[in-house]
Amino acid sequence: MTSSQMGERFAAVFLKLFESGYMDDLADLFQGECKVLFYLCTAGEEALYPSDISRDLQLTRQRVTSVLGAMEKKGYVLLERDLHDKRRVRVKISREGERIIEEKQQRIKKYFKLFMEKMGEQNISNLLNGTEKALDALIELEREEKSNEHLS
C-alpha cells in the first residue's frame, strides 16, 4: 500500500469511527458540560468555586459561568452562595449530574470491553502505542510551527 493510499485509508477509517457515534461518550468527557461534570465528580463531596473550575480545566470564566448556568437549569449542578462570602458561589454536582457521568462511563467501559474481546490485548496495545507516537509527532509539529512563527 502506498503512502497516499495509507493516508486515504486512515482518513476513511477515522471518519467512519467518528461518524458512528461510538466515540461521542468518550469525547463528551473531555469537552463542554460533561468535562465540567466529570471534574466535579472527582471533587467528591467538596464544593468548588467557578474560579477553581476555570483554572483547573483551563476554561475562561465566562465559559464556566455559561456552562454552570446551563447545567443548573438541567439539574446537573447545585449552585450555592458561600456562607462566609456572599459574593462567591460554590458548585457541587447533583445526583442527576452524577447519574449522567456514571451512564457515560458505563457505556465507555462497555465499548472498551467489546474492543478487548474483538481486538485482543496485543492489538489494543499496538493501537495505543501507535496513537501515542502520532500524538507526540503532532505535538512536535505544533512546537516547530510556533517556533517558526516567532522567528518570522
C-alpha positions in Angstrom: 0.0 0.0 0.0 1.4 3.4 -1.0 1.8 6.3 1.4 -1.1 8.1 -0.3 -3.3 5.1 -0.1 -2.5 4.6 3.6 -3.4 8.3 4.2 -6.7 7.8 2.4 -7.5 4.7 4.4 -6.5 6.4 7.7 -8.9 9.3 6.9 -11.7 6.9 5.9 -11.4 4.7 9.0 -11.3 7.6 11.4 -14.2 9.3 9.6 -16.2 6.2 9.9 -15.3 5.8 13.6 -16.3 9.4 14.5 -19.4 9.3 12.4 -20.5 6.1 14.1 -21.2 8.0 17.3 -19.4 5.4 19.4 -16.7 7.9 20.4 -19.3 10.6 21.4 -19.4 9.5 25.1 -15.6 9.5 25.4 -15.3 12.8 23.6 -18.1 14.3 25.8 -16.0 13.6 28.9 -13.3 15.9 27.7 -15.3 18.9 26.5 -18.2 21.2 27.5 -20.7 20.3 30.2 -19.5 16.7 30.7 -15.9 17.9 31.1 -17.1 20.1 34.0 -19.3 17.4 35.4 -16.5 14.8 35.3 -14.2 17.3 37.1 -16.9 17.9 39.7 -17.3 14.1 40.2 -13.6 13.9 41.1 -14.0 16.6 43.7 -16.3 14.2 45.7 -18.2 16.0 48.5 -16.1 19.1 48.3 -17.8 22.1 46.8 -15.7 24.1 44.4 -15.7 27.7 43.1 -16.1 28.6 39.5 -12.6 30.0 39.6 -11.3 26.6 40.6 -13.0 25.1 37.6 -11.7 27.8 35.3 -8.1 27.4 36.5 -8.0 23.6 36.6 -9.8 23.0 33.3 -8.2 26.0 31.5 -11.6 27.5 30.6 -12.4 31.2 30.6 -14.5 32.4 33.5 -17.2 33.4 31.0 -17.3 29.9 29.6 -17.5 28.4 33.1 -20.3 30.7 34.1 -22.2 29.9 30.9 -21.8 26.1 31.3 -22.7 26.2 35.0 -25.9 28.2 34.3 -27.0 25.7 31.6 -26.2 22.8 33.9 -28.0 24.3 36.8 -31.2 24.6 34.6 -30.8 20.9 33.7 -30.4 19.9 37.4 -26.8 18.6 36.9 -25.2 21.0 39.4 -26.1 22.9 42.6 -25.0 26.5 42.9 -25.0 27.9 46.4 -23.8 31.2 47.9 -20.8 30.9 50.1 -21.8 31.3 53.7 -18.7 33.4 54.5 -18.5 35.5 51.3 -21.9 36.2 49.8 -20.2 37.4 46.5 -18.9 33.9 45.8 -20.8 30.9 44.5 -20.0 27.3 45.4 -20.6 24.5 42.9 -21.5 20.9 43.6 -22.5 18.1 41.3 -26.1 16.9 41.8 -27.3 13.3 41.9 -28.6 13.8 38.4 -25.2 15.1 37.3 -23.5 12.1 38.9 -26.0 9.8 37.1 -25.2 11.3 33.7 -21.5 10.8 34.2 -22.0 7.3 35.5 -24.1 6.4 32.5 -21.4 7.7 30.1 -18.7 5.9 32.0 -20.6 2.6 31.9 -21.1 2.9 28.1 -17.4 3.6 27.7 -16.5 0.6 29.8 -18.9 -1.5 27.6 -17.2 -0.3 24.4 -13.7 -0.9 25.8 -14.7 -4.4 26.9 -16.0 -5.1 23.4 -12.8 -3.7 21.9 -10.8 -6.0 24.1 -12.9 -9.0 23.2 -12.8 -8.3 19.4 -9.3 -7.0 19.0 -7.3 -8.7 21.8 -4.8 -7.2 24.2 -1.9 -7.1 21.7 -3.8 -5.2 19.0 -5.1 -2.8 21.6 -1.6 -2.3 22.9 -0.4 -1.7 19.3 -3.2 0.8 18.7 -2.4 2.7 21.9 1.4 2.8 21.1 0.7 4.0 17.6 -1.7 6.6 18.8 0.8 7.9 21.4 3.5 8.1 18.7 1.1 10.0 16.4 0.2 12.4 19.2 3.9 13.0 20.0 4.5 13.8 16.3 1.6 16.3 16.3 2.9 18.0 19.4 6.4 18.3 18.0 5.0 19.7 14.7 3.0 22.3 16.7 6.1 23.3 18.6 8.1 23.7 15.4 5.3 25.8 13.8 5.2 28.0 16.9 9.0 28.3 16.9 9.0 29.3 13.2 6.2 31.9 13.8 8.4 33.6 16.4 11.3 33.7 14.0 9.3 35.3 11.2 
